[in-house]
Amino acid sequence: MKKVNFLITFLYAAFLIVGCTPKEESAVFEFSTVNKFRISEEAQQHLPRMYTSVVDNPKEEELAFSNFTTPMSIVIMDYEGEFIEKIGEEGRGPDEIQSNRYFGFDGSNNLVILDKTGASFVLFNRATNETTSFDYPIKSGLSVTSRNLEFCNGYWYLGMQLLGQPTFPETPTIGVFDSTFTLTDSLGGYDPFFQGQTAILQEPQVAIDCEEGLIFTTQSKIPYIQVFSIDTQKFLGKTNKIPPSFMLSDKFVSFVSNPREWTRYLNEEQSVNLRLAYSDKYILNTFRNGNNVYSQPRNFNDSDHFVAVYDKHTLSYLGEIKMPGTVLGYTKRGELIVLTDERNSELQFLKIEPVGKE
């Protein structure tokens, strides 16, 4: 498998060198509904306050939702919204959790929750109902930032921030953890767009194409995507055009360079990257634009959500499309999981394709 991945990434890098010429927008995209369902009443009883992140189980047709109000838990349901099980108990015990916004599946159908408040990774063995906790290395100055924990060939690949370190290209942004969540390696680096700044929302995010041996990564305020090889850890290229709807004002950039003004920054005035996804042809970057309206509790669909589409092999920008709701995640087939009707808990799997594709 490693030799195959090495060959793929070698060809990929060669393709980028000869083919990564900047393009103007060349396609208009649309979405089609692959699946539409409503979360069942039973599942809703366990999910009174849904977090804006859903993880697809790579082994089964299951979705994991975070209920982050008391009592905290992860709610598993099938592709039709039917309840399967609830995982995690809130508390301060060795097998309990105090926070649950970061989670993912390993290669054996088990669920892992990064409990940042409790400073531990908690693995839930779904076959034996056993729970194992591992230390979270926050004390060593490392913060995991990717909400979707990504597993590939026995290792976890997680976006990370070295606390107090500036945003230089040589500052690692991807941590490689073994099955006991020991940091074994690090790679990547910040995009130089905000080079050296520490007063920005860094939060590296990753999407792992385990089959092709590729890591796609960005940060929450960066309008570009970088690509790295899993096997060689080499930088393979980056996107080169800011999507038209990605808001990044001169006012915000001035705040970055003037920390005293940072406290006046309003998140609603800007774009924030939410999740990277990919299909066989495309890289998809979902981002949110606020509407300057603050409500409590906040409604997910008050904000506008967009998807910027890039060619997976040349990294050329192809176009963008506004989504009909909040993008919560993506399936193993590269379809976006979108909350289209918040009041009725209705979700859709949406496939992104160029207009006119038969």
C-alpha positions in Angstrom: 0.0 0.0 0.0 2.8 2.4 0.8 4.5 1.8 -2.6 1.3 2.5 -4.3 0.7 5.7 -2.3 4.3 6.9 -3.0 3.8 6.4 -6.8 0.4 8.2 -6.6 1.9 11.2 -4.7 4.9 11.3 -7.1 2.7 11.5 -10.1 0.5 14.0 -8.3 3.4 16.3 -7.6 4.6 16.0 -11.2 1.1 16.8 -12.5 1.0 19.9 -10.3 4.4 21.2 -11.6 3.3 21.0 -15.2 -0.4 21.6 -14.8 -1.0 24.0 -12.0 -1.5 27.1 -14.1 -4.0 29.6 -12.6 -7.4 29.4 -14.3 -10.3 31.7 -14.3 -13.6 30.3 -13.1 -14.6 27.8 -15.8 -17.7 26.0 -14.5 -21.0 26.7 -12.8 -21.8 24.1 -10.2 -25.1 22.7 -8.9 -26.0 20.2 -6.2 -28.3 17.1 -6.5 -29.9 15.3 -3.6 -28.6 11.8 -3.0 -30.4 11.2 0.2 -33.0 13.1 2.3 -34.2 12.2 5.7 -35.5 13.5 9.0 -33.9 12.7 12.3 -36.3 10.4 14.1 -38.1 11.3 17.3 -36.1 8.8 19.3 -32.8 10.2 18.0 -34.0 13.7 18.7 -34.7 12.8 22.3 -31.0 12.1 22.7 -30.0 15.1 20.7 -31.6 18.2 22.2 -28.7 20.5 21.2 -26.9 19.5 18.1 -23.3 20.7 17.4 -22.4 21.8 13.9 -20.3 18.8 13.1 -21.3 15.3 11.9 -18.9 12.4 11.2 -19.6 9.6 8.8 -18.5 6.1 9.9 -16.0 4.9 7.2 -17.0 1.2 7.9 -20.8 1.4 8.2 -23.7 3.6 7.1 -23.8 5.5 10.3 -23.6 9.1 11.3 -22.2 10.5 14.6 -23.8 13.6 16.1 -22.6 15.5 19.1 -25.1 16.5 21.8 -23.2 19.1 23.6 -25.7 20.1 26.2 -26.1 18.3 29.5 -26.0 15.3 29.5 -23.3 15.3 26.9 -23.0 12.3 24.5 -22.4 11.2 20.9 -25.6 10.0 19.2 -25.2 7.4 16.4 -27.9 7.1 13.8 -28.2 5.4 10.4 -28.6 7.1 7.0 -32.3 7.4 7.5 -32.1 9.2 10.8 -33.0 6.2 12.9 -31.4 6.0 16.4 -28.8 3.3 16.9 -27.0 4.1 20.2 -25.8 6.8 22.5 -22.1 6.9 23.5 -20.5 8.6 26.4 -21.6 9.6 29.9 -21.0 13.1 31.3 -18.9 13.3 34.4 -15.5 13.5 35.9 -14.8 9.8 36.2 -12.0 8.0 34.3 -14.5 6.8 31.6 -16.6 9.9 31.5 -16.5 13.1 29.5 -16.8 16.8 30.1 -16.7 18.0 26.5 -17.4 16.3 23.2 -17.1 18.6 20.2 -14.1 16.7 18.7 -14.7 13.1 17.7 -14.1 10.4 15.0 -14.1 6.7 14.1 -11.0 4.5 14.1 -10.5 1.7 11.6 -12.3 -0.9 13.8 -15.7 0.8 14.1 -14.9 2.3 17.5 -15.5 5.9 18.5 -13.0 8.4 19.9 -13.9 11.6 21.7 -11.3 14.3 22.4 -12.4 15.6 25.8 -10.6 18.9 25.9 -12.0 19.9 29.2 -11.0 16.6 30.8 -7.6 16.7 28.9 -8.0 13.2 27.5 -8.8 11.1 24.4 -11.5 8.6 25.3 -11.9 5.5 23.1 -15.2 3.7 23.2 -14.9 0.1 22.1 -18.4 -0.6 20.6 -17.9 -4.3 20.5 -17.0 -4.8 24.1 -18.4 -1.6 25.7 -15.0 -1.0 27.2 -13.6 2.5 27.6 -10.0 3.6 27.5 -8.6 7.0 28.2 -5.3 8.5 26.9 -3.7 11.8 27.9 -4.2 14.9 25.8 -0.9 16.7 25.4 -2.1 20.2 26.1 0.4 20.5 28.9 3.2 20.2 26.4 1.9 23.1 24.5 0.0 21.3 21.7 -3.7 21.9 20.9 -5.7 19.7 18.6 -7.9 21.9 16.4 -9.5 19.6 13.8 -13.0 18.7 15.0 -13.2 15.7 12.8 -10.6 13.2 14.0 -9.1 11.6 10.9 -7.8 7.9 10.9 -5.6 6.3 8.2 -3.6 3.0 8.2 -3.2 2.8 12.0 -2.5 6.5 12.7 -4.6 9.6 13.5 -3.9 12.7 11.4 -5.1 15.8 13.3 -4.9 19.5 12.7 -2.8 21.0 15.6 -1.6 24.3 16.9 1.6 24.7 18.8 0.5 27.2 21.5 2.4 30.5 21.4 4.0 29.7 18.0 3.6 32.2 15.2 2.1 31.3 11.8 5.3 30.5 9.8 5.3 27.9 7.0 7.8 25.9 9.0 5.5 25.7 12.1 3.9 22.2 11.9 0.1 22.2 11.6 -0.5 18.4 11.3 0.1 15.9 14.1 0.5 12.2 13.5 -0.6 10.2 16.5 -0.4 6.4 17.1 -3.2 4.2 18.5 -2.4 5.4 22.1 -2.5 9.0 21.0 1.2 9.5 21.4 2.5 12.2 19.0 4.9 10.3 16.7 5.5 12.9 14.0 4.4 16.3 12.7 4.4 17.9 9.3 2.9 20.7 7.3 3.0 24.4 8.0 0.9 27.5 7.9 0.0 29.2 4.7 2.1 32.4 4.5 -1.0 34.5 3.9 -0.8 35.7 7.6 2.9 34.8 8.0 4.1 35.3 11.6 0.9 36.5 13.1 -0.4 35.0 16.4 -3.6 37.0 16.8 -5.6 35.2 14.2 -7.9 32.2 14.3 -5.3 29.6 13.4 -7.2 26.3 13.9 -5.7 24.0 11.2 -8.2 21.6 9.6 -7.4 18.4 7.7 -9.1 16.0 5.3 -7.3 12.7 4.7 -7.5 10.9 1.4 -6.1 7.6 2.7 -6.5 5.8 -0.6 -4.4 8.2 -2.6 -2.1 9.2 0.4 -3.0 12.9 0.4 -3.6 15.4 3.2 -5.7 18.5 2.4 -5.4 21.3 5.0 -6.3 24.9 5.6 -6.8 27.2 8.6 -10.0 28.8 9.7 -9.3 32.3 8.2 -7.1 31.3 5.2 -8.6 31.4 1.7 -6.3 28.7 0.3 -5.8 25.0 0.6 -2.5 23.1 0.9 -1.8 19.5 -0.1 0.8 17.2 1.5 1.9 13.6 0.9 1.2 11.2 3.8 4.2 9.0 2.8 6.9 11.6 2.0 5.4 14.4 4.1 6.3 16.8 1.2 4.4 19.8 0.2 2.7 19.1 -3.1 1.0 22.4 -3.9 -1.7 24.8 -3.0 -4.7 26.5 -4.4 -4.1 30.0 -5.8 -7.4 31.9 -6.1 -9.7 33.3 -3.3 -13.4 32.3 -3.9 -15.4 35.4 -4.8 -17.8 35.0 -1.8 -14.9 34.5 0.7 -15.0 37.7 2.8 -11.7 39.0 4.1 -11.8 42.7 4.5 -9.0 45.2 4.8 -10.4 46.0 8.2 -9.9 42.4 9.4 -6.3 42.3 8.0 -5.5 45.6 9.9 -6.9 44.0 13.1 -4.5 41.1 12.6 -1.5 43.5 12.5 -2.8 45.6 15.4 -3.6 43.3 18.4 -5.1 46.3 20.3 -7.9 46.4 17.7 -8.5 42.7 17.8 -11.1 42.9 20.5 -13.3 44.9 18.2 -13.4 42.2 15.6 -16.8 40.8 14.8 -16.8 37.3 13.5 -20.1 37.9 11.6 -18.3 40.3 9.3 -16.0 37.7 7.8 -15.8 34.2 6.3 -14.8 31.2 8.4 -13.7 27.9 6.9 -15.7 25.0 8.4 -14.7 21.7 6.8 -12.6 20.3 4.0 -14.0 17.5 1.9 -13.0 15.7 -1.3 -14.5 13.4 -4.0 -12.8 11.5 -6.8 -12.5 14.7 -8.8 -12.8 17.7 -6.5 -11.6 19.3 -3.3 -14.5 21.0 -1.5 -13.9 23.8 1.0 -17.0 24.8 2.9 -17.1 28.2 4.5 -19.6 30.3 6.4 -20.6 34.0 6.0 -22.5 35.6 8.8 -25.3 38.1 8.3 -24.5 40.5 11.2 -27.6 39.3 13.1 -27.0 38.0 16.6 -29.6 35.8 18.2 -29.6 33.6 21.3 -29.9 30.7 20.9 -28.2 31.1 17.5 -29.9 29.4 14.6 -27.6 27.4 12.3 -29.1 28.6 9.1 -28.9 32.3 9.9 -25.5 32.2 8.2 -24.9 31.7 4.5 -22.8 28.6 3.6 -20.8 28.3 0.5 -18.7 25.5 -1.1 -15.6 26.4 -3.1 -14.7 23.7 -5.7 -11.2 22.9 -6.9 -9.7 20.4 -9.3 -8.3 17.6 -7.2 -5.3 17.1 -9.4 -4.3 20.6 -10.6 -5.7 22.5 -7.6 -7.2 25.0 -10.0 -10.2 26.9 -8.7 -13.3 25.8 -10.6 -16.2 27.7 -9.0 -18.4 28.1 -5.9 -22.0 27.3 -5.0 -24.2 28.6 -2.2 -25.7 25.8 -0.1 -29.3 25.5 1.0 -28.4 25.1 4.6 -25.6 24.4 7.1 -22.9 22.1 6.0 -22.3 19.7 8.9 -19.8 17.2 7.3 -19.4 14.9 4.4 -19.9 11.2 3.7 -17.3 8.6 2.7 -18.5 9.1 -0.9 -17.7 12.8 -0.9 -21.3 14.0 -0.5 -21.9 17.0 1.7 -24.2 16.5 4.8 -26.4 19.6 4.9 -29.0 20.6 7.5 -31.6 22.1 5.2 -34.6 22.4 7.5 -33.5 23.2 11.1 -36.9 23.4 12.6 -37.9 19.9 11.3 -34.4 18.4 11.7 -34.2 17.5 8.0 -30.9 16.7 6.4 -29.7 15.9 2.9 -26.7 14.3 1.3 -25.8 16.7 -1.6 -23.5 15.8 -4.5 -21.7 18.7 -6.2 -21.3 18.5 -10.0 -20.9 21.0 -12.9 -24.2 22.3 -14.4 -25.2 20.2 -17.4 -23.4 17.0 -16.4 -25.4 14.0 -17.4 
